[in-house]
Amino acid sequence: MRVMFFQWEFPPDGAGIGRYAARMAEALASLGHEALVYAARAPGCPEESEPVPRVRVRRAYDRSAVGSEGLAREALDYAKSNRVDVIECPDHLGIAAPLLALPDRPPIVVKSHYNDLAPAMRYAQAHYRRQRLLIDLACLRQRARLRRERESLEGADAVIFPCRRMETELLRAGIRLPPRRAVCPNPISVFEPPEELSEVTDRPTVLFLGRLDFGKGIGHLPALWARVRARVPNATLEIGGPDSRARFIGSMEQWLRRRLREADGAQFLGPLDATAVEAAYGRAWTVIVPSMWDTFPNVILEAMARGKAIVASPHGGAPEMLEGASAVIADPASARFGEAVATFLLDSARRRVAGESARERARNVFAPSVVAGHYIQCLESWW
C-alpha cells in the first residue's frame, strides 16, 4: 500500500505531529509499504529527500498556504502522479478540508491529534479564569481555521484517533464523525540508550519535558514540587522545553521562574536538541507529565521506551497509554501527584518495576511494526 501524509509539519519543523508522521512513515516502510510525505518547506532542507528506503519527502509549499484550494489541488496532483492509495491528514489546521471537496481523489483519513473544537482541549490553556474569555475571543478570530477542522473531521472518509478519549471528547462536543473510525496509537521504538548518556545521577532527579505553557501543566509545578521537596529535600527538577507567551502574562518561563527558584532545586534547561534530550532522560529518576490536556504525549512514549517511572495526568490519553503499567495517574492539582513523585524517588525497587513495566508495554503495544500493522488492517478493512 502507498500512503501519503499531507501536513505542513515534518522534522525538523513542527513538534509532535511531525514526529508522528516520521515514525509512522518509517514503520510502514519497515513492513514493505511505501510512504510519501507532502510537507511545507523548511530552511536548509532539500525539496526532495529519501530519509530511509521506501519513504519519500517532498517539501513544496509555504505554511501560509495551508487551507487553500490551490494547495489542495497541488497535493492531489502529487498523490495521483505517485498512484497513492490513501492520503492521511491531521485535523489540526484543517488542511484536509479543501482536499475533501475535490473530485476523483483517493480516500482521505484524518488523524485527530488536537484541535480547539472540544472544550477539554480549548480551555486547557486557561490557568486563570479570565483566560477563558481570551481563548473564546481567539477562537472567534480563528473561526475559519476551526471551520476547516470541523469540515475535515466530519467530511473525512475515515477518522483515526491515538486514544479513545479523543473520540469521546469530539463526540461530546457535537462533532458528527464518520462511521469509519478507529483507535490507532502513535508508534515508538524501544531501544537501549547509548551507555554514556544513560547513567543516572546520584541526586534524585525529576524531568519535565515539553513546551512551557499552561496546557502542559506548568501551572501545577510550583505546588506539586513543594510537596516533593518536603519529602525529598535534595531532589532536582529539570525543566526542558521552549518558552511560550500568553496574553497579559508574557513569557511562561519567566512566570514559572518567579515561582520556582534554583534554591528550590529547579533547573531550566531551555530548548533541547536530540543529544540533550537523551541526556536529560538518562539523568531522570522519574518523568512527570502534569498536563491540563495532552492527547497522546510524545514524552510519555519516550519515557516508556527508556524504562522510566512515570507520573502523569488523567487529562487526555495518558491513562490509555499506561494501562497495565505500574505508572501513576493522578490529578496534577491534587496532593497525590506530588506524593507519587516523592514515593518513586525514595523507592528504587518501585521505580524499577514501574520503568520495566512501561518499557514492556511500549514494546508490545506501541512498537512501530505493531502500530503500522494495525493501521494497515484498518485501511484494508475500509477499502
N, C-alpha and C positions, 0 to 999 in steps of 0.2 A: 504494500500500500504506500501511496505517496501523499504525505500530509504537508500542508503549508501553514506556517504560523505567520499571521498578518498582524503586526503590532509594532509600535514605534520603539519599544524598549528591547534592547538586546545588549549583553555585556560588550564594552564597558559602560554603556549608558543604561540608566534606569536602575531599578532595585529588584525587589522580589519577583515581579512578573518577568523581567528579563532573565533572571537566573533560572526561573522555572522553565522557560522556553529552551534555554541552552541545555539544561539537564534532560528535558523531555526529548528534544531532538536527538541527542546522543543515545538515549535509551531506545528510541525507535530504531535508530541505525544499528544498534547492537543486536537487534532481533531480525535484521535483514531488510527492514523497511527503509524508505527514503524520506528525509525531512528537508523542507525548504523554509527559509525564514525571509520574509519580506519586511525589512525594518527601516527605521529612519537613519539618515546619515549620522556618522559620529566622527568627531575630529580625530585624525590620524588613522582612521580605519579605511581599508580599501572598499571600493564599491562592490566587488565580488570577492568572496573568500570561501574556502572549504576547511573549516576548523578541524574536522575529523572526516574520514571517509563516509560517504552517503549523507552528509549534511552540507547544504549549500546556503550561504547567507548573501542576500542582496540588500545593500543599503542605498535606496534610490529616491528618498524624498525627505523633506523637512518636516519636523514635528508639527509645525503650524498648519500643515495640510490635512492633519487627521480630522476626519469627519466630513471631508469634501467629496462630492461626486466624482471629481476629476481623479482623485487618488484612488477611489474605489474602482474606477474603470481601469486604471493602470495596474492595480493589483490583480484584477480579474484577467486582464490580458496576459500578465506574467503567469498566473495559475494555468490558464488554458495552454499557453505555449509550452509549459512543462508537464502537461497532462496530469494535473493534480487531482487526486480523488476526493480529498476533504480539505476545507480551509478551517483552521481554528483561529478565533479572535478572542481577546479579553473583553469583559464587559466594561472595564474602566475606560472612560473617554468615548465609548460607543463607536469605535472605529468600524464595526460591522454594519451599522445602520444603513448607510448608503449602498453598501455592497449587497445587502439583502434585497434591495429594490431592483437590482439588475437582472435581466433575463439570461437564461442559458448559462447558469453558473453551477459549480459543484455544490454539494451540501455544505452548509456552514454550521460549525459547532461553536458556541460561545462558552468560554470557561469563565465562571463567575469568581473573580478574585476579590473584588472590593468595589463598592460604589456607595453613593450617598442616598440611594433610594430608600434604604431601610433605616429607620431611626436609630437602631443599635449602633450602626456604623456612623451615621451622620453626626450623632451627638457624642461620639467617643472623644472628640477633641475638647469637649466642654468641661473644664475643671471648675470654672466659676459660673454661677447661674446666668450672668449677663452674656456669656459667650454663646448660649443657645440662640439668642436673638441675632447675634452677629453671624452665626452659622446659617440661620434661616435667610438672612439678607444675602449672604454669599451664594447660597443655593438659588435664590431668586435671580441673581446676576448670571448664574451659570445654568439657567433653565434650558438653554439649547443643548448643552452637554448632557444634562440629566434626561432630556427627552430622547437623545440618541441612545443613552444607556438603557432606558426602558424599551425602546424600539428594538435594540439588539437582543435583549433577553426575551421579549415577547414574540419577536419575529424569527428567531433562530430556528433552524431545522432541529437542533438539539442543544441542550444546555448541560454542562457538567460542572460539578462542584467539588472542591477539595475536601469538604466536610459536609455532613448532613445539616449542621447548624446554619450554614449559609443558605441552603434551600429553605429551611424553616423561616428564617428572618425575611426572605424575599416574599414568600407566600403570605406571611403575616402583614407585610407592607402593601399587599394587594396586587403584586406583580402576577400577571397571567402567564405562567411559564408553560412552555410547550410540553406535550405528553412524553416526548423522547427526552429523558433526563436521567442522570446517574451520578453517583459519587465516584470520583476518580482522584485519589490523592496526588500530591506532588512527590517526585522521587528524590532520593538522596543516596549517595554511595557510602557504604560503611568501609572505612579504611583505617590503617594504622598510621597515626600522625608521625612525621619524622622524629626520630628519637631525640634530637637536640632541641625540639620545640615542645615535647610532651612532658617534660619534668615539672612536677607540681612543686610550688614553693612551700617553704616551711610555715609561712604565715597563712592562716585561714583566709581564703580569697573568694569573693563573690563577684560574678561577672554579670553586668547588664550591658547588652549589646543591641543597638538599634538607634534609629533616628530619635533625637531628643525632642519629643513633643508629648502633649498630654495623652494622646491616643495610645502611645506606647507605655503609659503608666508612670511617667516621671513625677506626676503629682503625688504619688503614693510613696516615693522613695524616701523622703525625709522621715516620715513616721515609722515605716517598716524597718528602716536602717537603725533608728534609735532603739527599737526592740531587739534587733540582732546584737547591737553593741552592748546592750545591758547584760546580755548573757555571754557574749564573746568579745571582751574589750579590745583584744588585739586584732580583730578582723579588719580586712581591707575590702572596700567596694570599688571595683574598677568599672568605669562608665565609658564605654566606647561607642562612637557614632557621630554623625554630622549634626550640627546645630540646626534649628529651625526658628521661625519667628511667628509670634501670634499677635494679632491686632490688639493694641492698647497694653500689651505686655512686653513686646520686644523679643530679645534673644531668650530662647528657652534654656540655653546653657547658663546664661547669667542668672536667670530666675532660679535655677537649681543650685548654682554655686552660692547664692545668698543663703541657702537653706542647708547646704552640706559643705563642710569645710575639710581641708586636709587633716586638721587636728582630729576630726571625727573618723579618719580612715578612708575618706573618699578621694579617689584619683580620677581625673578627667583625661581620657586618652585621646579624645578628638576622633576625626575620621581615620579609619584603619585600612591599610592595604591588605592583600591576602596573607602575606607573611606575618603581619602584625596581628591579624585576626587569629591565625593559627597559634601564635604565641600566647595570646590572651586566653584562648580555650585551654591551652596547656597549663597555664597558671591557675585556672579556676578550679576550686573545690566544688562549687555549686553555681549553677546558672539560673538566673531569675528572669521571668517574663511576666511583669505585673500589669499587662495591657488592659486598657479600657475596652478595646476591641482589637483582635488580630485573627484574621480568617484562618490562616494556616502558616504560622510564623516560621520563616527560614531558620531563625535562631534555635527554635526547638528541634527542627530536623538536624541541624548541625551539631547541637549538643548531644542528641541521641546517638548520632553516628560516632561521636567521640567518647561515648560511655560516661557522660556527666550526670550527676544528680541534678534534678530539675525541680524548681518550684514555679508553678505557672498559674495564671489567672483562668477562671472559668468562662471569661467573656470572649467567646469565639470558638475556634476549633481545637484548642489545646486538650480538652478532656477526651476528644476522639483520638487525637494523635497519640496520647499517652495511655490509652485504655489498656489495662492489664500490666502496665509497668509500675514500678514502685516509686514513681514520682509523686509529688504532692500537688493537688489542685486546690487552691484556696483563693477566696476573695482578697485582692491586694489591699482593700480598705480595712480588712479585719486583722485582729491580733494574731490569728492563726498563721498568716502568711509569714510574718517575721519570725514567729516561733518555729515554724518548719525549717526556715533557712538556718536558724541557730542550731537546731537539732542535727541537721546534716553536718554542719561544721564541727560539732562536738562528737559525732559518732561515725568513725571511719568505716565500720562494718556496714552500717545502714547506707552510708554514702556509696560504698562499693556495690552493694546489692541493687540500689536504685540505678546506678550507672550501667551495670551489666544488663539489667532487665530492659532499660531504654534502648541500649545498643542492639539487643536481640530482637526487639520489636522493629527497630529500623531495618534490620537485616531481613526479617521475614515479611514485613508489610510494605515498606517503602523503598526497597531495593529497585533500581531502575528497571531491571528485567521484569519484575513482578508488576510494577505500575504500568509499564508500557504494554505488557501482555493483556492486562485488564482493559486498558484503553482501546487496544485493537479489537478485543472481543466486543466492546460496546459499539464501536463503529460498524463492525461486520454484522452485528445483530440488527442494526438500524437500516443499513443499506446494502 
